[in-house]
């Protein structure tokens, strides 16, 4: 048997297999993207049907982001509540709510990354929670802006904590934070 010819044929067969599998993967991602765009449009229409006013677009993009490890200066606990974005991770604000004095610092990012769901899915979750809370509809409720942020609530104990990605909905009734990770 001519092993040189067999090796060449095997390499060509593996390259063709890689191309076919890559094509399937690309097609799957394209279909997923189209479905997410359509879902964002449908969710936006649903919210409007419930009486909500959308003053911004619902993002249909998805990506992968890690958790962030944040450290606090010794003696950080204070009696004053704050909600500030003094840190940024890849231009995404890190909002530390709670009883913090001094400036928190970004220690590291988590080793693994999680899929971020489109903000439209989080908007549907927010609407469901508002409706489950006894609202008959969303009349008079408006979503003015939606931001992807890292958020954590610091209770004032310990010197470190973990910030997770959240969608922040700035609404006519204040800010709501909804987890950006698929659950």
N, C-alpha and C positions, 0 to 999 in steps of 0.2 A: 504494500500500500504506500502511496506517495503522501507522506505526512505533511509536506509543505503545502500541497494542494488542499488537504483536509483541514489544516490550520486556517488557511485563507477562507475556505468555505464557512468554517465555524465563525470566524470573525465577521464575515459579511452577514451571516444569519443573525448573529447577536446585534449587530448594528441595525438591521432591519427591524428586529424585535424592539429595540430601544426606541426607534422612530415611531413605531406603531403605538407603543405604550405612552410615549410622550404626546402623541396626537390625542389619545384618549384623555390624558390628564388635562391638556389644554382645552379640549372640547368640554370636559366636565366643569372646569373653572369658568369658561365662557357662559355656559348654561346657568351656573350658580349665580354669576353676576347679573344676568338678565332676570333671573327669578327675584333677586334681591331688589333690583330697581322696580320691578312690578309690585313687589310686596310693599315697598316704601310708598308708592303711589296709592295703592289700595288702603294702606293704613292711614295715610293723610286724608283720603276721602272719607274713611270711616269716622275719623275724629271730627271732621267738619259735619258729617251727618249727625253726630252726637251733640253738636252745638258748639264745639270748640273753635277758636279762631287761631289759625296758624300764620304767624307773622314771619316765619322763616322756613327754610326747606328742611326736610327730613333727610339726613345723610344715609346713603345706601352703601357706603364704603365699609369694607371690613379689613382688618389687619391683625397682626399679632403684637401684643405688648406684654412685658414682664410686670411683676409686682416690684415695688420699690421699698427698700429698707431705709427708714428715716431715723436719725438719732437726734436726741434733744440734749441741751446743755444740762449739767447737774443743777438741781434746784429749779427745774423748769416749771413746776406747778405753781400756779398763782390763782387768785380768785377772779381774775378778769377773763371773760370769754372773748375769743377772737376767731375770725374766719378770714384768713389772708392767704394769698398766693405769693410767697416770697421765693419759692423754688420753682425750677423748670426742668423738665426732662424732655429732651428733643422738642423744645418749644411747646410742650404740654404743661400747663400750670399744675403745680402740686399744692393742693389746698389742705391746710392743716386746721381743722376746727377743734376747739376745745380750750383748755386752760393752759396756755403756753406763754412763758416769758422767755425772752432770748430768741435766737434764730435757729430753727431746726436745720440740719444738714442732711444731704443725700449721701447715704453710706454706700449703697450698692444696688444693683438691680438683681432680681431673682434669676436663677439659672435657666428656668424654662419660661416659655412665652405662651400666653393663652390667646385664643381667638376672640377678637372683639366683634360683638354683634352690631349690626347697623343701628343707628339711633332710632330708626322707625320702629324696630322691635321693642326697644326700651320705651318709646312713646306709647305703644300699645299696652305694655305692662303698667305704665303710669296711669293711663286711662282706666284700666281694669281695677287698679287699686283705689282710684278716686271713686269709681262707680260702686265698688264693694263697700266703700265707706259710707254709703247711704245717699249718694247723689243720684238723682233721677236722670240727669243728663249733664252735659258739660257746658251749658249755657253760661255765658259771661266769663268763661275760662279761656285764656289765650296763652299760647306758647310764643314768647317773643324772641328767644334765641336758645340754641343748643350748643353746648361746648363739650368736648372730650377733655376730662381733667383726671388727675389722680387725686383721690380724696381719702382722708383718714380723720377719725375723731380721736383726739388724744385726751385721755381721762386725767392726765397729770401724774400718773404713776409710771415709774420705769424710765429708762433712758433711751428706749428705741421702740419703734412700732412699724407696721407695714401699711403702705398706701397701695390701694387698688384702683384700676381704671373705672371711672364712672362717667355716665352722661349726665351733665348738669343742665336741667331745664329751667330757664329763667322765665317765670310765668307771671300772670297777673296776680297770683296769690303767693308769690315768693319763689325761692329756688327749691327744686326737688332734685335729689341725686338718685339715679337708678344705675345699678351695676351694669358695666359695659361687657362683662364676660358672659358668655353663654352659660346658662345654669343647668 
